[in-house]
Each structure stands twice: as structure tokens, then as C-alpha cells.
Amino acid sequence: MSSVARQRVRTTDGITLVADYYHHTGAGPVVILLHGGGQNRHAWRESAQRLHDRGYTVVAYDARGHGDSDWDPDGNYDIERLAADLTAVRDHFAADTPPVVVGASLGGMTILGAHRSSAASSWGAVVLVDVTPRLEIDGARRVVAFMAAYPDGFCSLEDAAEIIAAYNSRPERAKSRSGLHKVLRQREDGRWIWRWDPAFVHSNFEFLRGEPTAGHEQFEAISQLLIDGAQRVTAPTLLVRGLLSDVVSTATVDEFKQLVPHAEVVDVSGAGHMIAGDNNDAFTAALVDFLDRDKL
């Protein structure tokens, strides 16, 4: 096992982000891992270790309002703010060489947002994990509904495991509490709550909690922002899609390939939106193959 150092990064507006730093003496680029909404840096632990074993220096950090990073005092978590945080992380760990950026869901949206504020040459490669500029709105609603459904947490880790397994359609995992301490914390009253700021949902995606016929205008605005970012991507690009995902579809992938014609696409069978958790071996194999083959 590699030695992992915890480091802190100060953003331009004074937020402190916490990162796991897997340093390697090799000459390869730094790989920055961005987790999805409601997750934290620990979601990447297995992938980070395997990338490090392949000779890469790896950084997995908690987005603002998630994990051990500071919450935004104003409860603002828009894409522009998250993109500025990514730039701060890049400048802290990879100031001299454009890093590889790997983003799952919200992390991928952050990467596309960063392309609107940073030169395309700032990034050595782009890997998007089950995220495209235009998502399937019904799948996005399901994700947001789950994130907002338990504001008072869970009475036990067993209850949390059951509910999470049902959401992921993985009943065989219902009794597993493995890793739950990484995404939940216990309050003084004994209940277990998420390790992220509830304002995150209200800041960015409250419109997805309304009636199915509502929110399309706001959804389109976010899509256009991400489309603008995608059109600026010039680095080697990989899109990894979970074949069971209801967030990314054949139609949204086809649109993405028109926006980024040089992008490669890999489908992971048996995986939904949470690809790295559903089939980590297949996901990491696809990622390593892409990085090694392109000699980034």
C-alpha cells in the first residue's frame, strides 16, 4: 500500500479543501479525481491506489461542502465556484504540468465548467464518468430526490445500508456497512447523517425536486453551460458510461460525441450511475488503459 498524505488547499474565496495525496516519483502526470455530488474523496480509494501502483501521482479531494472540506458559508455551490476550486487544486499540486482530470457526475460537470474559465491547454486529459453535458432529466431527478429525502439522517447504519442498497438496486449489499463511515457521521443524538452540506441540493438542483413538468428552463441553462465547456475540450478525452445508468443515455452520448469528436467512449456492463462503486475493476481497467495507451 502507498503512503497517503492528507493535504489542505486554500481556495480564492477562503474555503479549505481536504485532499488525499498519493505521491509518486515517476514522471507521469498528476491525476486529479473529482467525486460525485453527495460523495467524497474516499469514493476513489481503490482507483487511486491502483493508479498510484501504475506510476501516477494521484490527488483525490473533497469538494466544498463535502467530506472534510469546509462548507460554503453562503450555501453556494454553483458550477463556476466548483470549477474555481478545481483550478486551485490544479495550481497546488500540478502547477508545472497539465494534469489528468477524472470527474464522476458532479465532478465531470465541474471539469466542463473549468474549461470555460481556463485554457484548454491547462488539462492534460479529461475523463468523464457517467456524465454528459445534457443529462437525462428523469435520472437527474431521481438522484436529487434521493439526496434530499433524508434530511434528518438514519437511525442506524443498518437502516442506511438498506436504503442505499434499494436506491442502487443492489439488494445483495443491503446488509453491508462497509464504507458507510466515510459518507455518514453520527450526531450527538445518535442519528447518522450525510457528510455533506444539505444546502448543496438547494443551491444547485432545487428545481429538480418539483413537478415533473417544471424545471426544464433551469435544466436547459445548466446544459448549455456544460455544452459550452465541452466545446472547448481539446485534450485526449474518455467518457465512461454505465450501461444501467438512467442519467446518461445513448442520445446524450451521441450529442457528446458531436461536441467532442475526438472523445473515446467505454461502456461498463453491470454498472449504473455509480460506476466506480458498481464495477470498480472494469472502470479502473478502462481508465488505466486510456492513460497508459495515450502515454499522457
C-alpha positions as protocol buffer text, in pm:
chain_id: "A"
residue {
  index: 1
  type: MET
  ca { x: 0 y: 0 z: 0 }
}
residue {
  index: 2
  type: SER
  ca { x: 120 y: 351 z: -75 }
}
residue {
  index: 3
  type: SER
  ca { x: 163 y: 619 z: 183 }
}
residue {
  index: 4
  type: VAL
  ca { x: -120 y: 870 z: 155 }
}
residue {
  index: 5
  type: ALA
  ca { x: -71 y: 1223 z: 282 }
}
residue {
  index: 6
  type: ARG
  ca { x: -362 y: 1445 z: 376 }
}
residue {
  index: 7
  type: GLN
  ca { x: -316 y: 1796 z: 243 }
}
residue {
  index: 8
  type: ARG
  ca { x: -518 y: 2114 z: 254 }
}
residue {
  index: 9
  type: VAL
  ca { x: -580 y: 2356 z: -30 }
}
residue {
  index: 10
  type: ARG
  ca { x: -698 y: 2713 z: 21 }
}
residue {
  index: 11
  type: THR
  ca { x: -936 y: 2844 z: -244 }
}
residue {
  index: 12
  type: THR
  ca { x: -950 y: 3201 z: -372 }
}
residue {
  index: 13
  type: ASP
  ca { x: -1253 y: 3276 z: -152 }
}
residue {
  index: 14
  type: GLY
  ca { x: -1106 y: 3129 z: 165 }
}
residue {
  index: 15
  type: ILE
  ca { x: -1254 y: 2778 z: 166 }
}
residue {
  index: 16
  type: THR
  ca { x: -1022 y: 2498 z: 282 }
}
residue {
  index: 17
  type: LEU
  ca { x: -1040 y: 2179 z: 77 }
}
residue {
  index: 18
  type: VAL
  ca { x: -904 y: 1848 z: 206 }
}
residue {
  index: 19
  type: ALA
  ca { x: -721 y: 1614 z: -32 }
}
residue {
  index: 20
  type: ASP
  ca { x: -555 y: 1273 z: -23 }
}
residue {
  index: 21
  type: TYR
  ca { x: -219 y: 1293 z: -198 }
}
residue {
  index: 22
  type: TYR
  ca { x: -65 y: 976 z: -339 }
}
residue {
  index: 23
  type: HIS
  ca { x: 280 y: 1096 z: -444 }
}
residue {
  index: 24
  type: HIS
  ca { x: 487 y: 902 z: -694 }
}
residue {
  index: 25
  type: THR
  ca { x: 841 y: 980 z: -806 }
}
residue {
  index: 26
  type: GLY
  ca { x: 768 y: 880 z: -1166 }
}
residue {
  index: 27
  type: ALA
  ca { x: 748 y: 1128 z: -1449 }
}
residue {
  index: 28
  type: GLY
  ca { x: 381 y: 1072 z: -1529 }
}
residue {
  index: 29
  type: PRO
  ca { x: 119 y: 1345 z: -1495 }
}
residue {
  index: 30
  type: VAL
  ca { x: -78 y: 1414 z: -1180 }
}
residue {
  index: 31
  type: VAL
  ca { x: -425 y: 1258 z: -1187 }
}
residue {
  index: 32
  type: ILE
  ca { x: -691 y: 1463 z: -1007 }
}
residue {
  index: 33
  type: LEU
  ca { x: -1006 y: 1272 z: -905 }
}
residue {
  index: 34
  type: LEU
  ca { x: -1335 y: 1459 z: -856 }
}
residue {
  index: 35
  type: HIS
  ca { x: -1619 y: 1273 z: -684 }
}
residue {
  index: 36
  type: GLY
  ca { x: -1991 y: 1298 z: -747 }
}
residue {
  index: 37
  type: GLY
  ca { x: -2247 y: 1501 z: -556 }
}
residue {
  index: 38
  type: GLY
  ca { x: -2310 y: 1361 z: -209 }
}
residue {
  index: 39
  type: GLN
  ca { x: -1986 y: 1160 z: -225 }
}
residue {
  index: 40
  type: ASN
  ca { x: -1638 y: 1248 z: -103 }
}
residue {
  index: 41
  type: ARG
  ca { x: -1276 y: 1165 z: -185 }
}
residue {
  index: 42
  type: HIS
  ca { x: -1299 y: 819 z: -28 }
}
residue {
  index: 43
  type: ALA
  ca { x: -1516 y: 704 z: -320 }
}
residue {
  index: 44
  type: TRP
  ca { x: -1192 y: 693 z: -521 }
}
residue {
  index: 45
  type: ARG
  ca { x: -979 y: 498 z: -273 }
}
residue {
  index: 46
  type: GLU
  ca { x: -944 y: 176 z: -474 }
}
residue {
  index: 47
  type: SER
  ca { x: -897 y: 353 z: -806 }
}
residue {
  index: 48
  type: ALA
  ca { x: -646 y: 596 z: -657 }
}
residue {
  index: 49
  type: GLN
  ca { x: -439 y: 313 z: -515 }
}
residue {
  index: 50
  type: ARG
  ca { x: -434 y: 124 z: -843 }
}
residue {
  index: 51
  type: LEU
  ca { x: -339 y: 436 z: -1039 }
}
residue {
  index: 52
  type: HIS
  ca { x: -58 y: 501 z: -796 }
}
residue {
  index: 53
  type: ASP
  ca { x: 61 y: 143 z: -836 }
}
residue {
  index: 54
  type: ARG
  ca { x: 81 y: 213 z: -1211 }
}
residue {
  index: 55
  type: GLY
  ca { x: 317 y: 503 z: -1151 }
}
residue {
  index: 56
  type: TYR
  ca { x: 83 y: 801 z: -1131 }
}
residue {
  index: 57
  type: THR
  ca { x: 74 y: 1071 z: -867 }
}
residue {
  index: 58
  type: VAL
  ca { x: -290 y: 1095 z: -762 }
}
residue {
  index: 59
  type: VAL
  ca { x: -494 y: 1362 z: -585 }
}
residue {
  index: 60
  type: ALA
  ca { x: -847 y: 1288 z: -462 }
}
residue {
  index: 61
  type: TYR
  ca { x: -1010 y: 1586 z: -291 }
}
residue {
  index: 62
  type: ASP
  ca { x: -1336 y: 1667 z: -117 }
}
residue {
  index: 63
  type: ALA
  ca { x: -1538 y: 1930 z: -299 }
}
residue {
  index: 64
  type: ARG
  ca { x: -1650 y: 2223 z: -89 }
}
residue {
  index: 65
  type: GLY
  ca { x: -1941 y: 2122 z: 132 }
}
residue {
  index: 66
  type: HIS
  ca { x: -1845 y: 1754 z: 114 }
}
residue {
  index: 67
  type: GLY
  ca { x: -1639 y: 1519 z: 330 }
}
residue {
  index: 68
  type: ASP
  ca { x: -1382 y: 1705 z: 539 }
}
residue {
  index: 69
  type: SER
  ca { x: -1373 y: 2021 z: 329 }
}
residue {
  index: 70
  type: ASP
  ca { x: -1529 y: 2345 z: 451 }
}
residue {
  index: 71
  type: TRP
  ca { x: -1893 y: 2417 z: 385 }
}
residue {
  index: 72
  type: ASP
  ca { x: -1963 y: 2732 z: 187 }
}
residue {
  index: 73
  type: PRO
  ca { x: -2079 y: 2992 z: 441 }
}
residue {
  index: 74
  type: ASP
  ca { x: -2340 y: 3122 z: 198 }
}
residue {
  index: 75
  type: GLY
  ca { x: -2453 y: 2778 z: 86 }
}
residue {
  index: 76
  type: ASN
  ca { x: -2350 y: 2846 z: -274 }
}
residue {
  index: 77
  type: TYR
  ca { x: -2228 y: 2551 z: -478 }
}
residue {
  index: 78
  type: ASP
  ca { x: -2268 y: 2662 z: -838 }
}
residue {
  index: 79
  type: ILE
  ca { x: -2056 y: 2511 z: -1116 }
}
residue {
  index: 80
  type: GLU
  ca { x: -1845 y: 2825 z: -1154 }
}
residue {
  index: 81
  type: ARG
  ca { x: -1747 y: 2813 z: -787 }
}
residue {
  index: 82
  type: LEU
  ca { x: -1663 y: 2444 z: -801 }
}
residue {
  index: 83
  type: ALA
  ca { x: -1462 y: 2500 z: -1119 }
}
residue {
  index: 84
  type: ALA
  ca { x: -1257 y: 2771 z: -947 }
}
residue {
  index: 85
  type: ASP
  ca { x: -1185 y: 2521 z: -669 }
}
residue {
  index: 86
  type: LEU
  ca { x: -1058 y: 2269 z: -924 }
}
residue {
  index: 87
  type: THR
  ca { x: -824 y: 2533 z: -1063 }
}
residue {
  index: 88
  type: ALA
  ca { x: -692 y: 2598 z: -711 }
}
residue {
  index: 89
  type: VAL
  ca { x: -627 y: 2224 z: -666 }
}
residue {
  index: 90
  type: ARG
  ca { x: -451 y: 2210 z: -1002 }
}
residue {
  index: 91
  type: ASP
  ca { x: -230 y: 2505 z: -913 }
}
residue {
  index: 92
  type: HIS
  ca { x: -146 y: 2349 z: -576 }
}
residue {
  index: 93
  type: PHE
  ca { x: -48 y: 2003 z: -699 }
}
residue {
  index: 94
  type: ALA
  ca { x: 28 y: 2035 z: -1071 }
}
residue {
  index: 95
  type: ALA
  ca { x: 135 y: 2388 z: -1145 }
}
residue {
  index: 96
  type: ASP
  ca { x: 404 y: 2286 z: -1397 }
}
residue {
  index: 97
  type: THR
  ca { x: 236 y: 2008 z: -1596 }
}
residue {
  index: 98
  type: PRO
  ca { x: -127 y: 1991 z: -1714 }
}
residue {
  index: 99
  type: PRO
  ca { x: -294 y: 1722 z: -1502 }
}
residue {
  index: 100
  type: VAL
  ca { x: -535 y: 1448 z: -1595 }
}
residue {
  index: 101
  type: VAL
  ca { x: -879 y: 1527 z: -1453 }
}
residue {
  index: 102
  type: VAL
  ca { x: -1127 y: 1248 z: -1380 }
}
residue {
  index: 103
  type: GLY
  ca { x: -1476 y: 1351 z: -1276 }
}
residue {
  index: 104
  type: ALA
  ca { x: -1780 y: 1144 z: -1181 }
}
residue {
  index: 105
  type: SER
  ca { x: -2121 y: 1306 z: -1221 }
}
residue {
  index: 106
  type: LEU
  ca { x: -2087 y: 1644 z: -1045 }
}
residue {
  index: 107
  type: GLY
  ca { x: -1709 y: 1611 z: -1076 }
}
residue {
  index: 108
  type: GLY
  ca { x: -1741 y: 1580 z: -1453 }
}
residue {
  index: 109
  type: MET
  ca { x: -1970 y: 1883 z: -1463 }
}
residue {
  index: 110
  type: THR
  ca { x: -1704 y: 2071 z: -1267 }
}
residue {
  index: 111
  type: ILE
  ca { x: -1440 y: 1975 z: -1525 }
}
residue {
  index: 112
  type: LEU
  ca { x: -1653 y: 2102 z: -1811 }
}
residue {
  index: 113
  type: GLY
  ca { x: -1722 y: 2419 z: -1616 }
}
residue {
  index: 114
  type: ALA
  ca { x: -1348 y: 2470 z: -1564 }
}
residue {
  index: 115
  type: HIS
  ca { x: -1297 y: 2467 z: -1940 }
}
residue {
  index: 116
  type: ARG
  ca { x: -1500 y: 2788 z: -1956 }
}
residue {
  index: 117
  type: SER
  ca { x: -1260 y: 2970 z: -1724 }
}
residue {
  index: 118
  type: SER
  ca { x: -923 y: 2805 z: -1801 }
}
residue {
  index: 119
  type: ALA
  ca { x: -739 y: 2748 z: -2125 }
}
residue {
  index: 120
  type: ALA
  ca { x: -793 y: 2405 z: -2277 }
}
residue {
  index: 121
  type: SER
  ca { x: -416 y: 2351 z: -2258 }
}
residue {
  index: 122
  type: SER
  ca { x: -445 y: 2361 z: -1877 }
}
residue {
  index: 123
  type: TRP
  ca { x: -564 y: 2000 z: -1879 }
}
residue {
  index: 124
  type: GLY
  ca { x: -358 y: 1702 z: -1995 }
}
residue {
  index: 125
  type: ALA
  ca { x: -654 y: 1467 z: -2038 }
}
residue {
  index: 126
  type: VAL
  ca { x: -1022 y: 1459 z: -1948 }
}
residue {
  index: 127
  type: VAL
  ca { x: -1214 y: 1157 z: -1819 }
}
residue {
  index: 128
  type: LEU
  ca { x: -1588 y: 1191 z: -1758 }
}
residue {
  index: 129
  type: VAL
  ca { x: -1759 y: 919 z: -1558 }
}
residue {
  index: 130
  type: ASP
  ca { x: -2128 y: 875 z: -1642 }
}
residue {
  index: 131
  type: VAL
  ca { x: -2184 y: 1241 z: -1713 }
}
residue {
  index: 132
  type: THR
  ca { x: -2254 y: 1427 z: -2035 }
}
residue {
  index: 133
  type: PRO
  ca { x: -2336 y: 1795 z: -2089 }
}
residue {
  index: 134
  type: ARG
  ca { x: -2704 y: 1718 z: -2133 }
}
residue {
  index: 135
  type: LEU
  ca { x: -2822 y: 1458 z: -1881 }
}
residue {
  index: 136
  type: GLU
  ca { x: -3147 y: 1266 z: -1878 }
}
residue {
  index: 137
  type: ILE
  ca { x: -3372 y: 1482 z: -1663 }
}
residue {
  index: 138
  type: ASP
  ca { x: -3569 y: 1192 z: -1513 }
}
residue {
  index: 139
  type: GLY
  ca { x: -3247 y: 1023 z: -1398 }
}
residue {
  index: 140
  type: ALA
  ca { x: -3119 y: 1351 z: -1259 }
}
residue {
  index: 141
  type: ARG
  ca { x: -3447 y: 1396 z: -1069 }
}
residue {
  index: 142
  type: ARG
  ca { x: -3406 y: 1051 z: -913 }
}
residue {
  index: 143
  type: VAL
  ca { x: -3055 y: 1135 z: -790 }
}
residue {
  index: 144
  type: VAL
  ca { x: -3163 y: 1469 z: -644 }
}
residue {
  index: 145
  type: ALA
  ca { x: -3475 y: 1319 z: -484 }
}
residue {
  index: 146
  type: PHE
  ca { x: -3263 y: 1062 z: -302 }
}
residue {
  index: 147
  type: MET
  ca { x: -3012 y: 1323 z: -183 }
}
residue {
  index: 148
  type: ALA
  ca { x: -3292 y: 1538 z: -43 }
}
residue {
  index: 149
  type: ALA
  ca { x: -3505 y: 1256 z: 100 }
}
residue {
  index: 150
  type: TYR
  ca { x: -3333 y: 1204 z: 437 }
}
residue {
  index: 151
  type: PRO
  ca { x: -3255 y: 1546 z: 587 }
}
residue {
  index: 152
  type: ASP
  ca { x: -3274 y: 1400 z: 938 }
}
residue {
  index: 153
  type: GLY
  ca { x: -3050 y: 1106 z: 855 }
}
residue {
  index: 154
  type: PHE
  ca { x: -3088 y: 743 z: 960 }
}
residue {
  index: 155
  type: CYS
  ca { x: -3142 y: 582 z: 1299 }
}
residue {
  index: 156
  type: SER
  ca { x: -2869 y: 324 z: 1237 }
}
residue {
  index: 157
  type: LEU
  ca { x: -2606 y: 221 z: 986 }
}
residue {
  index: 158
  type: GLU
  ca { x: -2814 y: -88 z: 911 }
}
residue {
  index: 159
  type: ASP
  ca { x: -3109 y: 128 z: 806 }
}
residue {
  index: 160
  type: ALA
  ca { x: -2879 y: 344 z: 594 }
}
residue {
  index: 161
  type: ALA
  ca { x: -2734 y: 37 z: 423 }
}
residue {
  index: 162
  type: GLU
  ca { x: -3082 y: -96 z: 341 }
}
residue {
  index: 163
  type: ILE
  ca { x: -3200 y: 234 z: 195 }
}
residue {
  index: 164
  type: ILE
  ca { x: -2883 y: 293 z: -8 }
}
residue {
  index: 165
  type: ALA
  ca { x: -2894 y: -61 z: -145 }
}
residue {
  index: 166
  type: ALA
  ca { x: -3257 y: -16 z: -250 }
}
residue {
  index: 167
  type: TYR
  ca { x: -3171 y: 312 z: -424 }
}
residue {
  index: 168
  type: ASN
  ca { x: -2881 y: 148 z: -609 }
}
residue {
  index: 169
  type: SER
  ca { x: -3094 y: -158 z: -692 }
}
residue {
  index: 170
  type: ARG
  ca { x: -2830 y: -374 z: -524 }
}
residue {
  index: 171
  type: PRO
  ca { x: -3024 y: -580 z: -265 }
}
residue {
  index: 172
  type: GLU
  ca { x: -2724 y: -810 z: -212 }
}
residue {
  index: 173
  type: ARG
  ca { x: -2545 y: -518 z: -47 }
}
residue {
  index: 174
  type: ALA
  ca { x: -2827 y: -432 z: 190 }
}
residue {
  index: 175
  type: LYS
  ca { x: -2658 y: -572 z: 497 }
}
residue {
  index: 176
  type: SER
  ca { x: -2314 y: -430 z: 421 }
}
residue {
  index: 177
  type: ARG
  ca { x: -2195 y: -135 z: 626 }
}
residue {
  index: 178
  type: SER
  ca { x: -1857 y: -127 z: 455 }
}
residue {
  index: 179
  type: GLY
  ca { x: -1753 y: 229 z: 386 }
}
residue {
  index: 180
  type: LEU
  ca { x: -2061 y: 392 z: 539 }
}
residue {
  index: 181
  type: HIS
  ca { x: -1849 y: 568 z: 800 }
}
residue {
  index: 182
  type: LYS
  ca { x: -1686 y: 752 z: 511 }
}
residue {
  index: 183
  type: VAL
  ca { x: -2014 y: 902 z: 388 }
}
residue {
  index: 184
  type: LEU
  ca { x: -2206 y: 930 z: 715 }
}
residue {
  index: 185
  type: ARG
  ca { x: -2130 y: 1085 z: 1053 }
}
residue {
  index: 186
  type: GLN
  ca { x: -2308 y: 1033 z: 1384 }
}
residue {
  index: 187
  type: ARG
  ca { x: -2479 y: 1324 z: 1557 }
}
residue {
  index: 188
  type: GLU
  ca { x: -2492 y: 1367 z: 1932 }
}
residue {
  index: 189
  type: ASP
  ca { x: -2846 y: 1226 z: 1933 }
}
residue {
  index: 190
  type: GLY
  ca { x: -2717 y: 904 z: 1773 }
}
residue {
  index: 191
  type: ARG
  ca { x: -2863 y: 952 z: 1425 }
}
residue {
  index: 192
  type: TRP
  ca { x: -2639 y: 912 z: 1120 }
}
residue {
  index: 193
  type: ILE
  ca { x: -2636 y: 1198 z: 869 }
}
residue {
  index: 194
  type: TRP
  ca { x: -2458 y: 1260 z: 541 }
}
residue {
  index: 195
  type: ARG
  ca { x: -2110 y: 1413 z: 536 }
}
residue {
  index: 196
  type: TRP
  ca { x: -2218 y: 1695 z: 307 }
}
residue {
  index: 197
  type: ASP
  ca { x: -2396 y: 2025 z: 332 }
}
residue {
  index: 198
  type: PRO
  ca { x: -2773 y: 1991 z: 268 }
}
residue {
  index: 199
  type: ALA
  ca { x: -2757 y: 2335 z: 108 }
}
residue {
  index: 200
  type: PHE
  ca { x: -2580 y: 2172 z: -186 }
}
residue {
  index: 201
  type: VAL
  ca { x: -2909 y: 2037 z: -322 }
}
residue {
  index: 202
  type: HIS
  ca { x: -3096 y: 2361 z: -255 }
}
residue {
  index: 203
  type: SER
  ca { x: -2819 y: 2572 z: -411 }
}
residue {
  index: 204
  type: ASN
  ca { x: -2789 y: 2391 z: -744 }
}
residue {
  index: 205
  type: PHE
  ca { x: -3072 y: 2150 z: -801 }
}
residue {
  index: 206
  type: GLU
  ca { x: -3379 y: 2254 z: -604 }
}
residue {
  index: 207
  type: PHE
  ca { x: -3567 y: 2297 z: -933 }
}
residue {
  index: 208
  type: LEU
  ca { x: -3540 y: 1920 z: -993 }
}
residue {
  index: 209
  type: ARG
  ca { x: -3746 y: 1846 z: -683 }
}
residue {
  index: 210
  type: GLY
  ca { x: -4066 y: 1999 z: -822 }
}
residue {
  index: 211
  type: GLU
  ca { x: -4329 y: 1862 z: -1055 }
}
residue {
  index: 212
  type: PRO
  ca { x: -4203 y: 1656 z: -1349 }
}
residue {
  index: 213
  type: THR
  ca { x: -4324 y: 1929 z: -1586 }
}
residue {
  index: 214
  type: ALA
  ca { x: -4127 y: 2200 z: -1403 }
}
residue {
  index: 215
  type: GLY
  ca { x: -3761 y: 2293 z: -1403 }
}
residue {
  index: 216
  type: HIS
  ca { x: -3689 y: 2241 z: -1772 }
}
residue {
  index: 217
  type: GLU
  ca { x: -3576 y: 2601 z: -1827 }
}
residue {
  index: 218
  type: GLN
  ca { x: -3320 y: 2583 z: -1544 }
}
residue {
  index: 219
  type: PHE
  ca { x: -3210 y: 2238 z: -1658 }
}
residue {
  index: 220
  type: GLU
  ca { x: -3153 y: 2369 z: -2010 }
}
residue {
  index: 221
  type: ALA
  ca { x: -2947 y: 2660 z: -1875 }
}
residue {
  index: 222
  type: ILE
  ca { x: -2712 y: 2421 z: -1695 }
}
residue {
  index: 223
  type: SER
  ca { x: -2694 y: 2202 z: -2005 }
}
residue {
  index: 224
  type: GLN
  ca { x: -2594 y: 2498 z: -2221 }
}
residue {
  index: 225
  type: LEU
  ca { x: -2322 y: 2594 z: -1973 }
}
residue {
  index: 226
  type: LEU
  ca { x: -2180 y: 2241 z: -1988 }
}
residue {
  index: 227
  type: ILE
  ca { x: -2213 y: 2226 z: -2366 }
}
residue {
  index: 228
  type: ASP
  ca { x: -2009 y: 2545 z: -2389 }
}
residue {
  index: 229
  type: GLY
  ca { x: -1740 y: 2386 z: -2174 }
}
residue {
  index: 230
  type: ALA
  ca { x: -1742 y: 2063 z: -2374 }
}
residue {
  index: 231
  type: GLN
  ca { x: -1688 y: 2250 z: -2700 }
}
residue {
  index: 232
  type: ARG
  ca { x: -1362 y: 2386 z: -2556 }
}
residue {
  index: 233
  type: VAL
  ca { x: -1215 y: 2044 z: -2470 }
}
residue {
  index: 234
  type: THR
  ca { x: -908 y: 1965 z: -2682 }
}
residue {
  index: 235
  type: ALA
  ca { x: -714 y: 1721 z: -2460 }
}
residue {
  index: 236
  type: PRO
  ca { x: -744 y: 1342 z: -2503 }
}
residue {
  index: 237
  type: THR
  ca { x: -1089 y: 1258 z: -2368 }
}
residue {
  index: 238
  type: LEU
  ca { x: -1262 y: 945 z: -2238 }
}
residue {
  index: 239
  type: LEU
  ca { x: -1627 y: 906 z: -2145 }
}
residue {
  index: 240
  type: VAL
  ca { x: -1703 y: 603 z: -1927 }
}
residue {
  index: 241
  type: ARG
  ca { x: -2073 y: 515 z: -1922 }
}
residue {
  index: 242
  type: GLY
  ca { x: -2259 y: 271 z: -1700 }
}
residue {
  index: 243
  type: LEU
  ca { x: -2490 y: 67 z: -1919 }
}
residue {
  index: 244
  type: LEU
  ca { x: -2752 y: 55 z: -1642 }
}
residue {
  index: 245
  type: SER
  ca { x: -2742 y: 432 z: -1590 }
}
residue {
  index: 246
  type: ASP
  ca { x: -3063 y: 634 z: -1615 }
}
residue {
  index: 247
  type: VAL
  ca { x: -2867 y: 961 z: -1611 }
}
residue {
  index: 248
  type: VAL
  ca { x: -2664 y: 912 z: -1931 }
}
residue {
  index: 249
  type: SER
  ca { x: -2826 y: 760 z: -2240 }
}
residue {
  index: 250
  type: THR
  ca { x: -2733 y: 671 z: -2596 }
}
residue {
  index: 251
  type: ALA
  ca { x: -2883 y: 1002 z: -2708 }
}
residue {
  index: 252
  type: THR
  ca { x: -2680 y: 1213 z: -2463 }
}
residue {
  index: 253
  type: VAL
  ca { x: -2364 y: 1019 z: -2552 }
}
residue {
  index: 254
  type: ASP
  ca { x: -2425 y: 1079 z: -2923 }
}
residue {
  index: 255
  type: GLU
  ca { x: -2461 y: 1451 z: -2859 }
}
residue {
  index: 256
  type: PHE
  ca { x: -2140 y: 1449 z: -2654 }
}
residue {
  index: 257
  type: LYS
  ca { x: -1951 y: 1281 z: -2939 }
}
residue {
  index: 258
  type: GLN
  ca { x: -2065 y: 1560 z: -3170 }
}
residue {
  index: 259
  type: LEU
  ca { x: -1940 y: 1821 z: -2923 }
}
residue {
  index: 260
  type: VAL
  ca { x: -1608 y: 1641 z: -2859 }
}
residue {
  index: 261
  type: PRO
  ca { x: -1542 y: 1441 z: -3179 }
}
residue {
  index: 262
  type: HIS
  ca { x: -1206 y: 1308 z: -3061 }
}
residue {
  index: 263
  type: ALA
  ca { x: -1353 y: 1155 z: -2743 }
}
residue {
  index: 264
  type: GLU
  ca { x: -1346 y: 781 z: -2678 }
}
residue {
  index: 265
  type: VAL
  ca { x: -1641 y: 609 z: -2513 }
}
residue {
  index: 266
  type: VAL
  ca { x: -1627 y: 294 z: -2298 }
}
residue {
  index: 267
  type: ASP
  ca { x: -1941 y: 120 z: -2171 }
}
residue {
  index: 268
  type: VAL
  ca { x: -1925 y: -68 z: -1840 }
}
residue {
  index: 269
  type: SER
  ca { x: -2175 y: -352 z: -1811 }
}
residue {
  index: 270
  type: GLY
  ca { x: -2344 y: -421 z: -1480 }
}
residue {
  index: 271
  type: ALA
  ca { x: -2290 y: -63 z: -1367 }
}
residue {
  index: 272
  type: GLY
  ca { x: -2531 y: 222 z: -1314 }
}
residue {
  index: 273
  type: HIS
  ca { x: -2461 y: 587 z: -1245 }
}
residue {
  index: 274
  type: MET
  ca { x: -2215 y: 499 z: -966 }
}
residue {
  index: 275
  type: ILE
  ca { x: -1973 y: 316 z: -1194 }
}
residue {
  index: 276
  type: ALA
  ca { x: -1667 y: 316 z: -969 }
}
residue {
  index: 277
  type: GLY
  ca { x: -1872 y: 160 z: -691 }
}
residue {
  index: 278
  type: ASP
  ca { x: -2074 y: -82 z: -905 }
}
residue {
  index: 279
  type: ASN
  ca { x: -1785 y: -225 z: -1108 }
}
residue {
  index: 280
  type: ASN
  ca { x: -1459 y: -75 z: -989 }
}
residue {
  index: 281
  type: ASP
  ca { x: -1239 y: -332 z: -1161 }
}
residue {
  index: 282
  type: ALA
  ca { x: -1386 y: -264 z: -1505 }
}
residue {
  index: 283
  type: PHE
  ca { x: -1387 y: 112 z: -1451 }
}
residue {
  index: 284
  type: THR
  ca { x: -1026 y: 130 z: -1332 }
}
residue {
  index: 285
  type: ALA
  ca { x: -910 y: -103 z: -1612 }
}
residue {
  index: 286
  type: ALA
  ca { x: -1068 y: 129 z: -1870 }
}
residue {
  index: 287
  type: LEU
  ca { x: -910 y: 433 z: -1707 }
}
residue {
  index: 288
  type: VAL
  ca { x: -562 y: 280 z: -1680 }
}
residue {
  index: 289
  type: ASP
  ca { x: -577 y: 153 z: -2038 }
}
residue {
  index: 290
  type: PHE
  ca { x: -667 y: 501 z: -2162 }
}
residue {
  index: 291
  type: LEU
  ca { x: -391 y: 674 z: -1965 }
}
residue {
  index: 292
  type: ASP
  ca { x: -121 y: 418 z: -2043 }
}
residue {
  index: 293
  type: ARG
  ca { x: -211 y: 385 z: -2411 }
}
residue {
  index: 294
  type: ASP
  ca { x: -206 y: 757 z: -2475 }
}
residue {
  index: 295
  type: LYS
  ca { x: 124 y: 791 z: -2286 }
}
residue {
  index: 296
  type: LEU
  ca { x: -6 y: 1108 z: -2125 }
}
